[in-house]
Amino acid sequence: MESYTLLDGLKLPKVGFGTYKLNGAQGVRVIDSAIDQGYRLLDTAFNYENEGAVGEAVRRSSVPRSELLISSKLPGRHHDYHEAINTIEESLYRAGLDYYDLYLIHWPNPKEDHYVEAWQALIDAQKFGLVRSIGVSNFLPEHLDRLEKETGVMPVINQIELHPYFNQEDQRKYDQEHGILTQDWSPLGRASEMLQNPTLKKIAAKYDKNVGQLILRWELQLETLPIPKSSTPSRQAGNIDLFDFEIDAMDMKTINGLSKADGRLKNQDPAVYQEF
């Protein structure tokens, strides 16, 4: 597995594993399978209500905790500074972990306008040793500019919706110019639909790969970090088998051409969307 090095020095594998809706004993089994397949970066969130399942999978795994990178996210209802600190501690208690490798603000919730306060809490949580690296999710340039202006600290990662129907060209450019790694949620979009796209199927066949592998490789070549989710061991393995081929420039252009201005899956525009 190849890796990225964040601006603060933390190294992350170039592909992570998403855990949304992986809960309870079945969730633990799926996450444990992903670790067995070679995933070392696990993405969860307070609002997923599965930090406990992720922590249990970590404890059951034969892979040492020091070799795993666990990421969680702060929900919008706890952006108040003191609530944010308590929530990060609660996240750790839920997972049974001593620290998180990454902790993100899940959404900026600009109408509430407490995300700078929440960011200051993450800065302090890092100083307290609760988390190794801090970042954000679904933040636009205007939100990131304000973090820098008011705290002097920029996130090392920004997790955003990114897939062939919404390639986030402008946001990716901003992130890259500011030393922020772009991480991709829903990297396969609505997989049941996107995996049947005739253009993507044709290109995938050219490289003797499935459409999911083609999309994830495209995202790697955009210099982003996808976090696909799958409950099937064979698909889990396939989703990290991405380093033995390279998509040529013309095919990259064709895939980028599928992007739409309104390509968000659920119209969750961070400029107005709120999640608590």
C-alpha positions as CSV (number, residue, x, y, z in Angstrom):
1,M,0.0,0.0,0.0
2,E,1.4,3.4,-1.0
3,S,0.9,6.3,1.4
4,Y,0.4,10.1,1.6
5,T,2.3,12.2,4.2
6,L,0.1,14.9,5.7
7,L,1.5,18.4,6.3
8,D,2.0,17.5,10.0
9,G,4.0,14.4,9.2
10,L,1.3,11.7,9.7
11,K,1.4,9.0,7.0
12,L,-1.9,7.7,5.7
13,P,-2.4,4.8,3.3
14,K,-3.7,6.0,0.0
15,V,-7.0,4.0,0.4
16,G,-9.1,3.8,3.6
17,F,-12.1,1.8,4.7
18,G,-15.5,3.5,5.3
19,T,-17.7,2.1,8.1
20,Y,-21.0,4.0,7.7
21,K,-23.9,1.7,8.7
22,L,-21.5,-1.1,9.9
23,N,-22.9,-1.6,13.4
24,G,-23.1,-4.3,16.0
25,A,-21.6,-7.8,15.8
26,Q,-22.1,-7.9,12.0
27,G,-20.3,-4.6,11.6
28,V,-17.4,-5.8,13.7
29,R,-17.1,-8.9,11.5
30,V,-17.1,-6.7,8.3
31,I,-14.5,-4.3,9.7
32,D,-12.3,-7.2,11.0
33,S,-12.5,-8.7,7.4
34,A,-11.3,-5.3,6.0
35,I,-8.3,-5.3,8.3
36,D,-7.5,-8.8,7.3
37,Q,-7.7,-7.7,3.6
38,G,-5.0,-5.1,4.2
39,Y,-6.9,-1.9,5.2
40,R,-5.1,0.1,7.9
41,L,-7.1,3.4,7.8
42,L,-10.7,3.1,9.3
43,D,-13.1,6.0,9.0
44,T,-16.0,6.3,11.5
45,A,-18.0,9.2,13.1
46,F,-19.8,10.0,16.3
47,N,-23.0,10.1,14.3
48,Y,-22.5,6.7,12.8
49,E,-23.0,5.2,16.2
50,N,-20.5,2.6,15.5
51,E,-17.3,3.8,17.1
52,G,-17.7,0.9,19.5
53,A,-17.8,-1.6,16.6
54,V,-14.7,-0.1,15.1
55,G,-12.9,-0.3,18.5
56,E,-14.0,-3.9,19.0
57,A,-12.7,-4.8,15.6
58,V,-9.4,-3.2,16.4
59,R,-9.1,-5.2,19.7
60,R,-10.0,-8.4,17.9
61,S,-7.5,-7.9,15.1
62,S,-4.0,-9.5,15.2
63,V,-2.7,-6.2,13.7
64,P,-1.2,-4.0,16.4
65,R,-3.1,-0.8,17.3
66,S,0.1,1.1,16.4
67,E,-0.3,0.0,12.8
68,L,-3.9,1.1,12.4
69,L,-5.1,4.6,11.8
70,I,-8.6,5.4,13.2
71,S,-10.5,8.5,12.3
72,S,-13.7,9.9,13.8
73,K,-15.8,13.1,13.4
74,L,-17.5,15.7,15.6
75,P,-21.2,16.1,15.1
76,G,-22.8,19.5,14.6
77,R,-24.8,19.5,17.8
78,H,-21.6,19.5,19.8
79,H,-19.7,22.5,18.2
80,D,-19.7,24.4,21.5
81,Y,-16.1,24.3,22.7
82,H,-16.7,22.5,26.0
83,E,-19.1,20.1,24.4
84,A,-16.6,19.4,21.7
85,I,-13.9,18.4,24.1
86,N,-16.3,16.2,26.0
87,T,-17.5,14.6,22.8
88,I,-14.0,13.7,21.6
89,E,-13.4,12.1,25.0
90,E,-16.8,10.3,24.7
91,S,-15.8,9.1,21.2
92,L,-12.6,7.6,22.7
93,Y,-14.6,5.9,25.5
94,R,-17.1,4.5,23.0
95,A,-14.3,3.0,21.0
96,G,-12.2,2.0,24.0
97,L,-9.2,3.7,22.5
98,D,-6.6,5.9,24.1
99,Y,-6.3,8.3,21.1
100,Y,-7.6,8.8,17.6
101,D,-5.2,9.2,14.7
102,L,-7.5,11.6,13.0
103,Y,-10.5,13.7,14.2
104,L,-12.6,15.8,11.9
105,I,-15.4,18.3,12.2
106,H,-18.2,16.5,10.3
107,W,-20.0,19.5,8.8
108,P,-19.4,23.2,9.1
109,N,-23.1,24.0,9.8
110,P,-22.7,27.6,8.7
111,K,-26.1,28.8,9.8
112,E,-25.2,27.9,13.4
113,D,-21.8,29.4,12.9
114,H,-19.9,27.6,15.7
115,Y,-17.4,25.7,13.5
116,V,-14.5,28.0,14.4
117,E,-15.1,27.3,18.1
118,A,-15.3,23.6,17.3
119,W,-12.0,23.9,15.4
120,Q,-10.3,25.5,18.4
121,A,-11.5,22.5,20.5
122,L,-9.8,20.1,18.0
123,I,-6.6,22.2,18.1
124,D,-6.6,21.8,21.9
125,A,-7.6,18.2,21.8
126,Q,-4.5,17.6,19.7
127,K,-2.4,19.4,22.4
128,F,-4.0,17.3,25.1
129,G,-3.0,14.1,23.3
130,L,-6.5,12.9,22.5
131,V,-5.9,13.0,18.7
132,R,-2.7,12.9,16.6
133,S,-4.0,14.9,13.6
134,I,-7.0,17.2,13.0
135,G,-9.0,18.0,10.0
136,V,-12.5,18.8,8.6
137,S,-15.2,17.3,6.5
138,N,-17.4,19.0,3.9
139,F,-15.6,22.4,4.3
140,L,-15.7,24.9,1.5
141,P,-12.9,27.4,0.8
142,E,-14.8,30.2,2.6
143,H,-14.9,28.0,5.8
144,L,-11.3,27.1,5.5
145,D,-10.1,30.6,5.0
146,R,-11.9,31.6,8.2
147,L,-10.3,28.9,10.2
148,E,-6.9,30.1,9.1
149,K,-7.7,33.8,9.7
150,E,-9.2,33.2,13.2
151,T,-7.0,30.4,14.6
152,G,-3.9,30.4,12.4
153,V,-4.2,26.7,12.0
154,M,-5.3,24.9,8.9
155,P,-6.7,21.3,8.7
156,V,-4.4,18.7,7.3
157,I,-7.3,16.9,5.6
158,N,-10.7,17.7,4.1
159,Q,-13.1,14.9,3.6
160,I,-15.6,15.7,0.8
161,E,-18.1,14.0,-1.5
162,L,-16.2,13.0,-4.6
163,H,-17.0,10.6,-7.4
164,P,-17.1,10.6,-11.2
165,Y,-20.3,12.5,-11.3
166,F,-18.9,15.2,-8.9
167,N,-15.2,15.5,-9.2
168,Q,-14.8,18.6,-7.0
169,E,-12.1,20.2,-9.3
170,D,-12.2,23.6,-7.6
171,Q,-12.2,22.3,-4.0
172,R,-9.4,19.9,-4.8
173,K,-7.4,22.7,-6.3
174,Y,-7.9,24.9,-3.2
175,D,-7.0,22.0,-0.9
176,Q,-3.8,21.2,-2.8
177,E,-2.7,24.9,-2.8
178,H,-3.1,25.0,1.0
179,G,-1.4,21.7,1.7
180,I,-4.6,19.9,2.6
181,L,-5.1,16.3,1.6
182,T,-8.5,15.7,0.0
183,Q,-10.3,12.6,1.2
184,D,-13.3,11.2,-0.7
185,W,-16.5,10.0,0.9
186,S,-19.0,8.1,-1.4
187,P,-16.0,7.5,-3.8
188,L,-18.1,5.1,-5.8
189,G,-21.2,7.3,-5.8
190,R,-24.4,5.3,-5.9
191,A,-22.5,2.2,-6.6
192,S,-25.4,0.2,-8.0
193,E,-25.9,2.9,-10.6
194,M,-22.4,4.2,-11.3
195,L,-20.9,0.7,-11.7
196,Q,-23.2,0.2,-14.7
197,N,-22.1,3.4,-16.4
198,P,-21.3,2.3,-20.0
199,T,-18.4,4.8,-20.4
200,L,-16.8,3.6,-17.2
201,K,-17.4,-0.1,-18.1
202,K,-15.7,0.4,-21.5
203,I,-12.7,2.1,-19.9
204,A,-12.4,-0.5,-17.1
205,A,-12.4,-3.3,-19.7
206,K,-9.4,-1.7,-21.4
207,Y,-7.4,-2.1,-18.2
208,D,-8.8,-5.5,-17.3
209,K,-10.3,-4.1,-14.1
210,N,-13.8,-3.7,-12.7
211,V,-15.5,-0.3,-12.7
212,G,-15.0,0.1,-8.9
213,Q,-11.3,-0.3,-9.3
214,L,-11.2,2.1,-12.2
215,I,-13.0,4.8,-10.2
216,L,-10.8,4.3,-7.2
217,R,-7.6,4.4,-9.4
218,W,-9.0,7.6,-11.0
219,E,-9.3,9.2,-7.6
220,L,-5.8,8.2,-6.6
221,Q,-4.5,9.8,-9.8
222,L,-6.4,13.0,-8.7
223,E,-4.1,12.7,-5.6
224,T,-7.0,12.2,-3.3
225,L,-7.7,9.4,-0.7
226,P,-10.9,7.4,-1.3
227,I,-12.6,5.5,1.6
228,P,-14.8,2.9,-0.1
229,K,-17.0,0.5,1.9
230,S,-17.8,-3.1,1.1
231,S,-19.1,-5.9,3.2
232,T,-17.8,-8.6,0.8
233,P,-14.2,-9.8,1.4
234,S,-13.6,-10.2,-2.4
235,R,-14.7,-6.7,-3.1
236,Q,-12.8,-5.4,-0.1
237,A,-9.6,-6.9,-1.6
238,G,-10.4,-5.6,-5.1
239,N,-10.8,-2.1,-3.8
240,I,-7.2,-1.9,-2.6
241,D,-5.8,-3.8,-5.7
242,L,-5.2,-0.5,-7.5
243,F,-1.4,-0.1,-7.8
244,D,-0.6,-2.3,-10.8
245,F,-2.0,-0.1,-13.5
246,E,-2.3,3.6,-14.5
247,I,-5.1,5.3,-16.3
248,D,-3.8,7.3,-19.3
249,A,-4.4,11.0,-19.7
250,M,-7.2,10.6,-22.3
251,D,-9.2,8.2,-20.2
252,M,-8.7,10.5,-17.1
253,K,-10.1,13.3,-19.2
254,T,-13.1,11.2,-20.2
255,I,-13.9,10.2,-16.7
256,N,-13.6,13.8,-15.5
257,G,-16.0,14.7,-18.3
258,L,-18.7,12.8,-16.5
259,S,-18.7,15.4,-13.6
260,K,-21.8,17.6,-13.3
261,A,-22.3,20.9,-11.6
262,D,-25.3,19.4,-9.7
263,G,-23.6,16.0,-9.2
264,R,-24.1,15.8,-5.4
265,L,-25.9,12.6,-4.5
266,K,-28.3,14.1,-2.0
267,N,-27.9,17.9,-2.6
268,Q,-25.9,18.3,0.5
269,D,-24.3,21.6,-0.3
270,P,-22.0,22.6,2.7
271,A,-22.9,26.3,2.1
272,V,-26.4,25.7,3.4
273,Y,-26.7,22.0,4.6
274,Q,-26.8,21.4,8.3
275,E,-26.2,18.1,10.1
276,F,-26.5,17.7,13.8
